[in-house]
């Protein structure tokens, strides 16, 4: 019997770069664009090894077939195709679950339109009309991404789907799923990230403070030095209490989030490494900027909390001021670290949009760069702001508003029948 799950994308509104340090809080908004995974047994097992067949039918060549050696659980893609995120999710779950029986599984993955450029696509709907997705005429690596956290969402739903098969009922152990997905995502990336994108995919909109990197580092070190003990290491770490913050939150009902896709593109890992190098080489000035940004971030979160309790013009003004302060801190970091966190072209765009009636303020989300902006607006003014930017695209950098909204929920169980007939 098929089971289906989905996990949200994210917009990282406050805490850029500071989120890498376990001393600082961040604010992450979950989005309505979701990654989906449907898992089902795929016939009888007719070989000595197990089989995991993963399909991503929206993209050309979206087909991976893994042979899993029965004794060692070693994973091999039969056609030599690489997908580090799928492989890491499978390896981590198999190491944890240690299945005793051979299996033949099919996992089908879908992604909502907000994750990728929508050029040259065809929409296909399920038989009951409950789900529809855009199909691309390119392979997944050739379709531009919009920066909503597709790899974190993918790892989270595939981890959940596999666990629901190997340990039925375990999909309700949300902390274990989070810990497994964090390990898998770090394994795939070959580095320990801040983890906010996986945390948002699992828990939804959250105030986040990261776990100590050593939690995951120690597990991956075992894989490097003593791989036969990797399963024991994974199990021990997944089932222990991680010291990190993930407090549920949501934007006030009268405030809407607009995500603008600029189709520019930034290389986040390079930007992050340059900022970390600058921080190491300039401890005094970087500490001043970090403390300034931390104050602005906390004032933003405080204003959101107060606005959730009372729709007050004075609080909205505080929210606007905190967003401007966040931008000011990131601009200082841009200038001193020589990294385009808020490039001049994004400054001009945000300044112009901020002048429109109903705009509370905006930021370049996450690590920043040229590819996106996030703007908070008064709910009743969303249509007017979209019209103003569409009427004068040359003034607003041809910004394209992605069709999504905050959806504060994280991981969800879906109805598998809603995906039938899509391909």
Long-range contacts (C-beta under 8 A, 24 or more apart in sequence): 1-40, 1-416, 2-38, 2-39, 2-40, 2-416, 3-38, 3-39, 3-40, 3-161, 3-164, 3-165, 3-413, 3-416, 4-36, 4-37, 4-38, 4-39, 4-161, 4-413, 4-414, 4-415, 4-416, 4-418, 4-419, 5-36, 5-37, 5-157, 5-160, 5-161, 5-164, 5-171, 5-411, 5-412, 5-413, 5-414, 6-34, 6-35, 6-36, 6-37, 6-157, 6-411, 6-412, 6-414, 7-34, 7-35, 7-152, 7-153, 7-156, 7-157, 7-160, 7-201, 7-202, 7-410, 7-411, 7-412, 8-32, 8-33, 8-34, 8-153, 8-200, 8-201, 8-204, 8-407, 8-409, 8-410, 9-33, 9-34, 9-35, 9-112, 9-114, 9-115, 9-148, 9-149, 9-150, 9-153, 9-201, 9-404, 10-148, 10-149, 10-152, 10-196, 10-197, 10-200, 10-201, 11-148, 11-257, 11-259, 11-365, 11-366, 11-374, 12-196, 12-197, 12-365, 12-366, 13-257, 13-300, 13-363, 13-365, 13-374, 13-376, 14-296, 14-297, 14-300, 14-301, 14-326, 14-363, 15-196, 15-208, 15-297, 16-293, 16-330, 16-341, 16-363, 16-364, 16-365, 16-366, 16-367, 16-368, 17-272, 17-275, 17-293, 17-333, 17-341, 17-367, 18-290, 18-293, 18-294, 18-297, 19-194, 19-196, 19-208, 19-210, 20-193, 20-194, 20-210, 20-272, 20-276, 21-210, 21-290, 22-209, 22-210, 22-211, 22-212, 22-244, 24-209, 24-290, 24-294, 24-297, 25-207, 25-208, 25-209, 25-245, 25-297, 25-298, 25-301, 26-194, 26-196, 26-207, 26-208, 26-209, 26-297, 27-206, 27-207, 27-208, 27-249, 27-297, 27-300, 27-301, 27-304, 28-196, 28-197, 28-199, 28-200, 28-205, 28-206, 28-207, 28-208, 29-200, 29-205, 29-251, 29-257, 29-406, 29-408, 30-200, 30-201, 30-204, 30-205, 30-206, 30-406, 30-407, 30-408, 30-409, 30-410, 31-114, 31-148, 31-257, 31-259, 31-404, 31-405, 31-406, 31-407, 32-112, 32-114, 32-404, 32-405, 32-406, 32-407, 33-111, 33-112, 33-113, 33-114, 33-115, 33-148, 33-402, 33-404, 34-111, 34-112, 34-153, 34-407, 34-412, 35-109, 35-110, 35-111, 35-112, 35-115, 35-150, 35-153, 35-154, 35-156, 35-157, 35-201, 36-109, 36-110, 36-111, 36-112, 36-131, 36-157, 36-414, 36-419, 37-107, 37-108, 37-109, 37-157, 37-158, 37-160, 37-161, 38-107, 38-108, 38-110, 38-161, 38-416, 38-419, 39-105, 39-106, 39-107, 39-161, 39-162, 39-164, 39-165, 40-105, 40-106, 40-416, 41-103, 41-104, 41-105, 41-106, 41-165, 42-104, 42-105, 42-106, 43-104, 44-104, 45-102, 45-103, 45-104, 46-104, 48-102, 49-102, 50-99, 50-102, 50-103, 50-104, 50-105, 51-103, 51-104, 51-105, 52-90, 52-103, 52-105, 52-107, 53-104, 53-105, 53-106, 53-107, 54-83, 54-86, 54-106, 54-107, 54-108, 54-109, 54-158, 55-106, 55-107, 55-108, 55-109, 55-423, 56-108, 56-109, 56-110, 56-140, 57-108, 57-110, 57-135, 57-422, 57-423, 58-110, 58-111, 58-133, 58-134, 58-135, 58-136, 59-135, 59-136, 59-138, 59-139, 59-140, 59-143, 60-136, 60-137, 60-138, 60-139, 61-139, 62-109, 62-139, 62-140, 66-90, 68-94, 70-102, 73-98, 73-99, 73-231, 84-188, 84-189, 85-151, 85-154, 85-155, 85-158, 85-184, 85-185, 85-188, 86-154, 86-158, 87-188, 88-155, 88-184, 88-185, 88-187, 88-188, 89-154, 89-155, 89-158, 89-159, 89-162, 89-181, 89-184, 89-188, 90-158, 90-162, 91-184, 91-187, 92-159, 92-180, 92-183, 92-184, 92-187, 92-234, 93-159, 93-162, 93-163, 93-166, 93-180, 93-184, 94-162, 94-166, 95-230, 95-231, 95-234, 95-235, 96-163, 96-180, 96-231, 96-234, 96-235, 96-238, 97-162, 97-163, 97-166, 97-167, 98-231, 99-166, 103-165, 105-162, 105-165, 107-158, 107-161, 107-162, 108-419, 108-423, 109-154, 109-157, 109-158, 110-419, 110-422, 111-150, 111-153, 111-154, 112-404, 113-403, 114-146, 114-148, 114-259, 114-402, 114-403, 114-404, 115-145, 115-146, 115-148, 115-150, 115-153, 116-143, 116-144, 116-145, 116-146, 116-150, 117-143, 117-144, 117-145, 117-146, 117-261, 117-263, 124-422, 124-423, 125-422, 126-418, 126-419, 126-420, 126-421, 126-422, 127-420, 127-421, 128-417, 128-418, 128-420, 128-421, 130-415, 130-417, 130-418, 131-418, 131-419, 131-422, 132-422, 133-422, 144-263, 144-265, 146-259, 146-261, 146-371, 146-372, 146-402, 147-365, 147-366, 147-371, 147-372, 148-259, 149-197, 149-200, 149-201, 151-185, 151-188, 151-189, 151-197, 152-181, 152-185, 152-197, 152-198, 152-200, 152-201, 153-197, 153-201, 155-181, 155-184, 155-185, 155-188, 155-198, 155-201, 156-181, 156-198, 156-201, 156-202, 156-411, 157-201, 157-411, 159-184, 160-411, 171-411, 171-413, 174-202, 174-203, 174-410, 174-411, 175-242, 176-238, 176-239, 177-202, 177-411, 178-202, 178-203, 178-246, 179-237, 179-238, 179-239, 179-242, 180-234, 180-238, 182-211, 182-216, 183-216, 183-219, 183-220, 183-234, 183-237, 183-238, 186-216, 186-220, 187-220, 187-223, 191-269, 192-216, 192-217, 192-220, 195-244, 199-244, 199-246, 200-410, 201-410, 201-411, 202-410, 202-411, 203-246, 203-248, 203-410, 203-411, 204-248, 204-407, 204-408, 204-409, 204-410, 204-411, 205-248, 205-249, 205-250, 205-251, 205-406, 205-408, 206-245, 206-246, 206-247, 206-248, 206-249, 207-245, 207-246, 207-247, 207-249, 207-301, 208-244, 208-245, 208-246, 209-244, 209-245, 210-244, 211-242, 211-243, 211-244, 212-243, 215-242, 248-408, 249-301, 249-304, 249-305, 249-408, 250-308, 250-406, 250-408, 251-304, 251-376, 251-406, 252-304, 252-307, 252-308, 252-311, 253-379, 254-307, 254-311, 254-378, 254-379, 254-380, 255-307, 255-319, 255-360, 255-376, 255-377, 255-378, 255-379, 256-376, 256-377, 256-378, 256-379, 256-382, 256-405, 256-406, 257-374, 257-375, 257-376, 257-405, 257-406, 258-374, 258-375, 258-376, 258-377, 258-382, 258-385, 258-386, 258-401, 259-365, 259-372, 259-373, 259-374, 259-375, 259-401, 259-402, 259-404, 260-349, 260-372, 260-373, 260-374, 260-375, 260-399, 260-400, 260-401, 260-402, 261-371, 261-372, 261-399, 261-400, 261-401, 261-402, 262-346, 262-349, 262-370, 262-371, 262-372, 262-373, 262-397, 262-398, 262-399, 262-400, 263-371, 263-398, 263-400, 264-369, 264-370, 264-371, 265-369, 265-370, 265-371, 266-340, 266-367, 266-368, 266-369, 266-370, 266-371, 267-369, 268-366, 268-367, 268-369, 271-339, 271-340, 271-341, 271-367, 271-368, 271-369, 272-367, 274-337, 274-338, 274-339, 275-333, 275-337, 275-339, 275-341, 278-336, 278-337, 278-338, 278-339, 279-337, 282-336, 285-336, 286-336, 289-329, 289-332, 289-333, 289-336, 292-325, 292-328, 292-329, 292-332, 293-326, 293-329, 293-330, 293-333, 295-325, 296-322, 296-325, 296-326, 296-328, 296-329, 297-322, 297-326, 299-325, 300-326, 316-360, 316-378, 319-360, 319-361, 319-376, 320-360, 320-361, 323-360, 323-361, 323-362, 323-363, 323-376, 324-361, 326-363, 327-363, 330-363, 330-364, 330-368, 334-368, 340-368, 340-369, 340-370, 341-367, 341-368, 341-369, 342-368, 343-368, 343-369, 343-370, 345-370, 345-397, 346-370, 346-373, 348-397, 349-373, 349-396, 349-397, 349-399, 350-375, 352-395, 352-396, 353-385, 353-389, 353-396, 353-399, 356-381, 356-384, 356-385, 356-388, 356-389, 357-381, 357-384, 358-382, 358-384, 358-385, 359-385, 373-399
